[in-house]
Amino acid sequence: MVLDKIVSALNNSRKIAILPHISADGDALGSSLALALALAQLGKSVKVILEEDIPQVYNFLPGRHMSEVYALKETSYDTVVALDTGDTDRLGKRLEIFRCANVTINIDHHNTNSGFAFHNYVSTDSSAVGEIIFSLVKMMGVNPDQDISTCLYVAIITDTGGFRYSNTTPLTHRTAAELIENGINVAGISQLVFDSTSYEKVRLLGSAIQALELLENGKVALISLTDDMLRSTGAKEEECDGIVNIGRNIRGVEVAAMLRQWENGEIKVNLRSSSKVDVSAIASSYGGGGHKKAAGYITKAGLDAAKKKLLDDIREVL
């Protein structure tokens, strides 16, 4: 079994690096910090190496002191673990750390994962990587304490939308129940993750709603976010997260997309499906990936060209 081999590799390692994907979300961060805390309990030297600072919404997570933003320092580790990462492009500048490791491990739940490590465990039935790490930690002989449980609970609730998305399974709820039994503050965590926002993000939401386009007889919702919109509202890049759901939540919308135009000309496209449309297939055609109902990619086409091509692709699958 692959997980047994991963446990053995971690047990035989002294120095370990954990790499969540670029623009790390709640699942990537929560899973990474939980695994780091568990490995530290086993006496391992472990670092969670990030591409960017932890978003403010996740600053409360235990174990964040074990993380650092990559700065071309140490690249030599016995073992490097990529978490919630579909392919090596999602490692960004930290790919060098991954390539230099004696042993590489890839733990993920995206159906588009490319299997890029020596040990690959991809469970597409898992609601979140946090669900996998919960099992892995127990296989390592570590009983998840309150800190580990908090990180894993955040991982699971963010990728399931608070248990509202279709990826939520009976195992998801059983795992959450065990984490709650470990003494986590469910109400406090939920308030910090779902019910707390900045004034700047509220202003950005207003701009996004004004920019929203409803197309194809109300089946498609598109939102375009530009640098000018972020500057005028004072919002941070991390506060673009989740805005695509404004479109998806409109009654009758089957596919929602957010196109975030960066200053360098690239466009990050987030896709959401509220129907049987597999948006991961669309994202894969651009070199991206994700899940059937939540995926994304980056394109260098101009905003108008990117919109037109995306609309053509959506029309084809509707």
TORROLO-390336 format. One record per residue (C-alpha): x negated, y, z; residue number from 1. Coordinates in Angstrom, 1 decimal. Each point is the difference from the previous one (the first is absolute). Layout:
BEGIN
{{X Y Z} NUM},
...
***
This chain:
BEGIN
{{0.0 0.0 0.0} 1},
{{-1.3 3.4 -1.0} 2},
{{0.8 1.7 3.3} 3},
{{-2.0 -2.7 1.9} 4},
{{-3.0 0.8 -2.2} 5},
{{0.4 3.7 0.6} 6},
{{0.1 -0.6 3.8} 7},
{{-3.2 -2.1 -0.3} 8},
{{-1.7 2.8 -2.0} 9},
{{1.0 2.6 2.5} 10},
{{-1.2 -2.2 2.9} 11},
{{-3.3 -0.5 -1.7} 12},
{{-0.5 3.8 -0.6} 13},
{{-1.6 2.5 2.3} 14},
{{0.4 3.2 -1.9} 15},
{{3.4 0.6 -1.8} 16},
{{1.5 2.8 -2.0} 17},
{{3.7 0.3 -0.7} 18},
{{1.1 2.0 -3.0} 19},
{{3.7 1.0 -0.5} 20},
{{1.0 1.4 -3.4} 21},
{{-0.5 3.7 -1.0} 22},
{{2.7 2.3 1.3} 23},
{{0.5 -2.5 2.8} 24},
{{3.6 -0.3 1.2} 25},
{{1.5 -1.4 3.2} 26},
{{-0.4 -3.6 -1.0} 27},
{{-3.6 0.4 -1.2} 28},
{{-1.0 2.0 3.1} 29},
{{2.0 -2.0 2.6} 30},
{{-1.3 -3.3 -1.3} 31},
{{-3.6 1.2 -0.2} 32},
{{-0.1 1.4 3.5} 33},
{{1.8 -3.0 1.4} 34},
{{-2.5 -2.4 -1.5} 35},
{{-2.9 2.2 1.1} 36},
{{1.3 0.0 3.6} 37},
{{0.3 -3.8 -0.1} 38},
{{-3.5 -0.5 -1.4} 39},
{{-1.4 2.4 2.7} 40},
{{1.6 -2.2 2.6} 41},
{{-2.1 -2.9 -1.4} 42},
{{-3.2 2.0 0.3} 43},
{{-0.4 0.9 -3.6} 44},
{{-1.5 3.3 -1.3} 45},
{{2.9 1.4 -2.1} 46},
{{0.8 3.2 -1.9} 47},
{{3.1 1.0 -1.9} 48},
{{-1.4 2.1 -2.9} 49},
{{2.5 2.4 -1.6} 50},
{{-0.1 2.0 -3.2} 51},
{{1.8 3.0 1.7} 52},
{{0.9 1.2 3.4} 53},
{{2.9 -1.8 1.8} 54},
{{3.3 1.8 -0.8} 55},
{{1.3 2.0 2.9} 56},
{{3.1 -2.2 0.3} 57},
{{-2.3 -2.9 1.0} 58},
{{-2.3 1.8 2.3} 59},
{{1.6 -1.7 3.0} 60},
{{-1.1 -3.5 -1.1} 61},
{{-2.2 -1.8 2.5} 62},
{{-3.5 -1.0 -1.3} 63},
{{-0.4 3.1 -2.2} 64},
{{-3.3 0.6 1.8} 65},
{{-1.3 -3.1 -1.8} 66},
{{0.6 1.7 -3.4} 67},
{{-2.1 2.4 -2.0} 68},
{{0.2 1.7 -3.4} 69},
{{-2.5 -1.4 -2.5} 70},
{{-3.1 2.2 -0.2} 71},
{{-2.6 -2.0 -1.9} 72},
{{-1.6 -1.3 3.3} 73},
{{0.0 -3.7 0.8} 74},
{{0.7 -2.4 -2.9} 75},
{{-1.3 -3.2 1.5} 76},
{{2.5 -2.3 1.7} 77},
{{0.2 -3.7 0.5} 78},
{{3.7 0.0 -1.1} 79},
{{2.3 2.5 -1.6} 80},
{{3.8 -0.3 0.2} 81},
{{2.2 1.8 -2.5} 82},
{{3.5 0.4 1.4} 83},
{{3.2 0.9 -1.9} 84},
{{-2.1 0.6 -3.1} 85},
{{1.1 -1.3 -3.4} 86},
{{-3.3 0.4 -1.9} 87},
{{-3.5 1.5 0.4} 88},
{{1.1 3.3 -1.5} 89},
{{2.0 0.6 3.2} 90},
{{-3.2 -0.1 2.0} 91},
{{-1.3 3.3 -1.5} 92},
{{-3.5 1.0 0.9} 93},
{{-0.2 -2.8 2.6} 94},
{{-0.3 -2.6 -2.7} 95},
{{-3.7 0.0 0.5} 96},
{{0.5 -1.3 3.6} 97},
{{2.2 -2.8 -1.3} 98},
{{-2.6 -1.0 -2.7} 99},
{{-2.9 -0.1 2.5} 100},
{{1.7 -2.3 2.5} 101},
{{-1.1 -3.6 0.5} 102},
{{3.6 -1.1 0.3} 103},
{{3.1 1.8 -1.5} 104},
{{3.6 -0.5 1.1} 105},
{{3.2 1.2 -1.6} 106},
{{3.2 -0.1 2.0} 107},
{{3.1 1.4 -1.7} 108},
{{3.7 -0.4 -0.9} 109},
{{0.2 1.7 -3.4} 110},
{{1.1 -2.3 -2.9} 111},
{{-2.4 2.0 -2.2} 112},
{{-3.1 -0.8 2.1} 113},
{{-3.0 -1.0 -2.3} 114},
{{-1.7 -2.4 2.4} 115},
{{-3.3 1.9 0.1} 116},
{{-1.7 -1.4 3.1} 117},
{{-1.7 -3.3 0.9} 118},
{{2.9 -0.8 2.4} 119},
{{3.4 1.1 -1.3} 120},
{{3.2 -0.3 2.0} 121},
{{2.9 1.7 -1.7} 122},
{{3.5 -0.8 1.5} 123},
{{2.6 1.7 -2.1} 124},
{{2.7 -1.2 2.3} 125},
{{-1.4 2.0 2.9} 126},
{{1.8 3.3 0.7} 127},
{{-3.2 1.7 0.8} 128},
{{-3.7 -0.8 0.4} 129},
{{0.6 0.6 3.7} 130},
{{2.1 -3.1 0.1} 131},
{{-3.0 -2.0 -1.4} 132},
{{-2.4 1.6 2.5} 133},
{{2.3 -0.9 2.9} 134},
{{-0.4 -3.7 -1.0} 135},
{{-3.7 0.4 -0.6} 136},
{{-0.7 1.6 3.3} 137},
{{1.7 -2.9 1.8} 138},
{{-1.9 -2.5 -2.0} 139},
{{-3.2 1.7 1.1} 140},
{{1.1 -0.7 3.6} 141},
{{0.8 3.6 0.9} 142},
{{3.3 0.7 1.8} 143},
{{1.2 3.4 -1.5} 144},
{{0.0 2.5 2.8} 145},
{{2.1 3.2 0.1} 146},
{{-2.5 1.9 -2.2} 147},
{{-0.3 -2.7 -2.7} 148},
{{3.8 -0.4 0.1} 149},
{{0.6 3.7 -0.4} 150},
{{-2.2 0.0 -3.1} 151},
{{1.7 -3.0 -1.5} 152},
{{3.5 1.3 0.7} 153},
{{-0.8 3.2 -1.8} 154},
{{-1.3 -2.0 -2.9} 155},
{{3.2 -2.0 -0.3} 156},
{{2.5 2.8 0.6} 157},
{{-1.6 2.3 -2.6} 158},
{{-0.1 -2.7 -2.8} 159},
{{3.6 -1.1 0.7} 160},
{{1.4 3.5 0.5} 161},
{{1.0 -0.8 3.5} 162},
{{1.3 -3.5 -1.0} 163},
{{2.2 1.5 -2.7} 164},
{{-1.8 -1.2 -3.1} 165},
{{0.7 -3.2 -1.8} 166},
{{-3.5 -1.4 0.9} 167},
{{1.2 -0.4 3.6} 168},
{{0.3 -3.6 0.9} 169},
{{1.0 -2.1 3.1} 170},
{{-3.8 -0.4 0.6} 171},
{{-0.3 3.8 0.0} 172},
{{2.5 0.3 2.8} 173},
{{-1.5 -2.9 2.0} 174},
{{-3.4 1.6 -0.3} 175},
{{1.4 3.4 1.1} 176},
{{1.7 -1.7 3.0} 177},
{{-3.3 -1.4 1.2} 178},
{{-1.7 3.4 -0.4} 179},
{{2.7 1.6 2.0} 180},
{{-0.4 -2.6 2.7} 181},
{{-3.6 1.1 0.3} 182},
{{1.1 3.3 1.4} 183},
{{0.0 2.5 -2.9} 184},
{{2.0 3.2 0.2} 185},
{{2.5 -0.6 -2.9} 186},
{{1.9 3.3 0.5} 187},
{{-3.2 2.0 0.3} 188},
{{-1.6 -1.6 -3.1} 189},
{{3.1 0.5 -2.1} 190},
{{0.3 3.6 1.0} 191},
{{-3.6 0.7 -1.0} 192},
{{0.1 -1.9 -3.3} 193},
{{3.5 0.8 -1.3} 194},
{{1.4 3.0 1.9} 195},
{{-2.8 2.4 0.2} 196},
{{-1.2 2.3 -2.8} 197},
{{-1.7 3.4 -0.6} 198},
{{1.7 3.2 -1.1} 199},
{{-2.2 -0.1 -3.0} 200},
{{1.3 -3.4 -1.1} 201},
{{3.5 1.2 0.4} 202},
{{-0.8 2.9 -2.4} 203},
{{-1.6 -2.5 -2.4} 204},
{{3.1 -2.1 0.1} 205},
{{2.0 3.0 -1.0} 206},
{{-2.2 0.6 -3.0} 207},
{{0.1 -3.6 -0.9} 208},
{{3.8 0.0 0.1} 209},
{{0.1 3.0 -2.3} 210},
{{-2.3 -1.7 -2.4} 211},
{{1.9 -3.3 -0.1} 212},
{{1.4 -1.1 -3.3} 213},
{{2.9 -2.4 -0.3} 214},
{{-0.2 -1.9 -3.4} 215},
{{1.5 -2.9 -1.9} 216},
{{3.5 0.6 1.3} 217},
{{-1.2 0.2 3.5} 218},
{{-2.0 -3.2 0.0} 219},
{{-3.4 1.6 0.1} 220},
{{-1.3 2.7 2.4} 221},
{{-3.3 1.8 -0.7} 222},
{{-1.9 2.4 2.3} 223},
{{-3.1 1.8 -1.0} 224},
{{-2.3 1.5 2.6} 225},
{{-2.8 2.4 -1.0} 226},
{{-2.9 1.6 1.9} 227},
{{1.9 3.4 -0.2} 228},
{{2.9 -1.6 1.9} 229},
{{-2.3 -1.2 2.8} 230},
{{-1.8 3.3 0.2} 231},
{{3.2 2.0 0.2} 232},
{{1.5 -2.2 2.8} 233},
{{-3.3 -0.5 1.9} 234},
{{0.5 -3.7 -0.1} 235},
{{-2.8 -2.5 0.1} 236},
{{-0.6 -2.8 -2.6} 237},
{{1.0 -2.6 2.5} 238},
{{3.4 1.7 0.3} 239},
{{0.9 -1.1 -3.5} 240},
{{0.5 -3.5 1.5} 241},
{{3.6 -1.2 -0.1} 242},
{{1.4 2.8 -2.2} 243},
{{0.8 -2.5 -2.8} 244},
{{2.7 -1.4 2.3} 245},
{{2.0 3.2 -0.4} 246},
{{0.8 -1.1 -3.6} 247},
{{0.4 -3.7 0.8} 248},
{{2.6 0.8 2.7} 249},
{{2.4 1.7 -2.4} 250},
{{3.0 -2.1 -0.7} 251},
{{-0.2 -1.6 -3.4} 252},
{{-3.8 0.4 -0.5} 253},
{{-1.7 -3.3 -1.0} 254},
{{-3.5 1.3 -0.4} 255},
{{-1.7 3.0 1.6} 256},
{{-3.4 1.4 -0.8} 257},
{{-2.2 2.7 1.5} 258},
{{-2.7 1.4 -2.2} 259},
{{-2.7 1.8 2.1} 260},
{{-2.2 2.1 -2.3} 261},
{{-3.4 0.5 1.5} 262},
{{-2.4 3.0 -0.8} 263},
{{-2.4 -2.3 -1.9} 264},
{{2.8 -0.8 -2.5} 265},
{{0.8 -3.5 1.2} 266},
{{3.5 -0.9 0.9} 267},
{{0.9 -2.4 2.8} 268},
{{3.3 -1.7 -0.7} 269},
{{2.1 -1.6 2.8} 270},
{{2.8 -2.3 -1.1} 271},
{{3.0 -1.3 2.0} 272},
{{2.8 -2.3 -1.1} 273},
{{3.4 -0.4 1.7} 274},
{{1.1 -2.6 -2.5} 275},
{{-1.4 -3.1 -1.7} 276},
{{-2.5 2.0 -2.0} 277},
{{-3.6 -1.2 0.7} 278},
{{-2.0 3.3 0.2} 279},
{{-3.2 -2.0 0.7} 280},
{{0.1 -1.2 -3.6} 281},
{{0.1 3.7 -1.2} 282},
{{-2.8 0.9 2.3} 283},
{{-2.1 -3.0 -1.1} 284},
{{0.2 1.2 -3.6} 285},
{{-1.9 3.1 1.1} 286},
{{-2.6 -1.9 2.1} 287},
{{1.9 0.6 3.2} 288},
{{2.0 -2.4 2.2} 289},
{{2.2 -0.6 3.0} 290},
{{3.2 -1.7 0.7} 291},
{{3.1 -0.6 -2.1} 292},
{{1.8 2.9 1.7} 293},
{{-2.9 2.2 0.9} 294},
{{-3.1 0.6 -2.1} 295},
{{-2.3 2.6 -1.5} 296},
{{-2.7 0.9 -2.4} 297},
{{-2.3 2.9 -1.1} 298},
{{0.0 1.4 -3.5} 299},
{{-2.1 2.7 -1.7} 300},
{{2.8 1.0 -2.4} 301},
{{1.4 3.5 0.3} 302},
{{3.1 0.4 2.2} 303},
{{2.4 0.3 -3.0} 304},
{{-1.6 -3.0 -1.8} 305},
{{0.0 -2.1 3.2} 306},
{{3.7 0.8 0.6} 307},
{{1.0 -0.9 -3.6} 308},
{{-2.0 -3.3 0.0} 309},
{{1.3 -1.0 3.4} 310},
{{3.6 0.7 -1.0} 311},
{{-0.4 -2.1 -3.1} 312},
{{-1.3 -2.8 2.2} 313},
{{2.9 0.3 2.5} 314},
{{2.6 0.1 -2.8} 315},
{{-1.5 -3.3 -1.4} 316},
{{0.6 -1.8 3.3} 317},
{{3.3 1.5 1.1} 318},
***
